[in-house]
């Protein structure tokens, strides 16, 4: 269909120029505004370019459409491609392909492994940042969309021939680890000596216990903050505890990815920790960094708060610590940087929920103003609607009432198996248990993916 659409685009453009030669000679631009038809009854394509020409040509759009159609029908190449065009409404041109041309187009694709999709030339890698769960928290249904949509985008880019770097930007660093390590040392010290002393199921409850202590116990808070300093300073015991937490989470995440056939390279927040001072130095050198109430920040252009003042992106807090924005800036700087201190990418795609749109808009602006994007480079946020609970609110692990992703996948497979067994019984067929397990797993997991991808990407939906 791509070749057909390109042919129609050229034929429409030429017909518009022939219909209005004086306007064409005067430099009037013509855009057919060709698009797939919005409804089957409108044909295969719609050309809406007559409407924006009404004012510059001084004619009703329907009359413009009639003149264009007259020129189209005089073009033998168009007549071989389409049936007679129809004009609808104020000047829409509806186009229906001849069945024999459509059949020939499909036939030509049957023997083509690429189905007529041209391969892109090998170039700089494309980074797709998706999934990104947090360490010490179990993946729940709210993580499903980023994982599935991101994988789909990566597959499309790979099919086109782009080298793709699939990155899992896991939350494996930050102040919460001071709380977790302190709790681990106090209630499960054997974990520091014995492998797998704490499994992830316990670790989720373990996280909530640590958070409760942190919220209620000032002494525990103080010790946790001190533990963060030790971790950031490279204390070997703290690093070992941190590594244990990360490893156990990582293994559980991988089980989910294996089931869903998702390939990812983990590069968590901790990877960028050594690059954070460089971010601050770069922004200071470029004159973007401003000290405001003790914090170092960059004030955004064209983005104001309720008080009318420009909103800041805080790069370094007043206590000297860094935050998510700093890490994201360091990631952008590294991903567009050339080897050995960078990925050499020229396109970076972030797949996160729409609630992070403002965050990424601010971070992207700072990166551009800092000059970290090479010429022609692209930074893109692909937002999606939230997976909400029955109360209409975003699902959050810490709320304690979310559905674990592995439970959702288990249920999908169980339902597929029950349906398969019912069908086999109705048909009087006998199949090996291995066959039933294979089909149920394939159908169940595929159904989960299809159910999500069939949704409007930017629309929220409730999970119940």
C-alpha angles and dihedrals in degrees: 000000000000093000091046092050091050091050092049091048091055094044093050092047091050091047091053091051092049092047092053107026095159092054090046091051089050091057100260109161119225123207114180090199090216116188138156111278113268092221132024092240089063092062127241101307139019126209111201099172096112094073100063089046093061095088101041092044095039093227136113111267093237091057089050090051091051091053091049092048090051090056092045092054090052090058111090092200090057093047090054090052105041142030119239110308119243125214115217134185117339094344114320114148113215117202127196121191120231108256092231092054091048091049091050090050092052092046091054090055097051095079095040115094089204094049091230095305110136118231118242117234117257110266142141115336121267114225116214111191111197148141097025105173122181123256115251090024125095120238111256133186090277089070092056100086099052090046097049099037092045092050091049092052091048091051092050092049091047091049089053087056101254117143102242128200107202106203128191105201095197122187098246101142140052145077094308089072091064087060094045096046092048091051091046093052092049104042105024109024089153088071088072090059104031124057117237094007088144121041123203095255088060090040093064091054087041090058092052092049090051092048092050091052091047092052095046107031119065093190090053089049091053093049090047092053090049089051090055089056090050092049094049089046092056100251104179096221092048091047091050092052090047090050092051092053092048095046095051093047091046093055092052092047090052092056089059093046091049092052092050093042092240120159117204139161111218117227109159134191090271090066091067096045094099090052097055096089088052090056091055092046093050093049091047092050092049091053094241098113118096127183109227121175089338095309125109111230146152117235113223123237116236094005117104136175127229089279090058094247122127113267118241132226103215109221100173124016123229090258090056095255127130131229142202093285091056091050092048090050090050089050092052091047091050097043094053093039120100124249137308090030097033149022097254091228123162096190128041122185123194118198109197138131119286090250089077095054095104092047093054093042089058095044092047091051092052092049092051094047090048089057096239095132115085118225111289094012119144131215113190135180113202103197126195134190120267125261101233135195124237088275090061093246128124113271113249128186094220091058088073096219102086124119113247113240092229089056090052091051091047091052092048091054092045092052092047090050093049091050092047093050090050092052093047091051092050090051094044092237127151119209135176116261089238090058092049092048092049095049094044092050094046095046096040096051093041089053090055091053094045093047090057099040092048090063122091100267096226097042121098117233133192125238117210 
